[in-house]
């Protein structure tokens, strides 16, 4: 059974578009993962530094164009919440990365199959 060249070319173009789109999304997701990992490291370092400060001392927290003096415990609790949210987002990004890598590999395999079939 032979597939008409026009249909084969159309299928090949669609798969190539999927490959290019997957590559762009992979790059984007990898950048987002890198940013989340930096955010988590920064939060860890900030919490480590705050643990060395006596609890009776407050810290200044930026709110818009002003700063508020808040207790360290409040600030650390907010940082822990932000870290937890970032870790959840990082987990979701890793799942998305895995899905995109699988999609990319499958599309590349499909291209190889079509090119092998066409010859």
Secondary structure, 3 states (H helix, E strand, C coil): CCCCHHHHHHHHHHHHHHHHHHHHHHHHHHHHHHHHHHHHHHHHHHHHHHHCCCCCCEEEEEECCEEEEEEHHHHHHHHHHHHHHHHHHHHHHHHHHHHHHHHHHHHHHHHHHHHHHHC
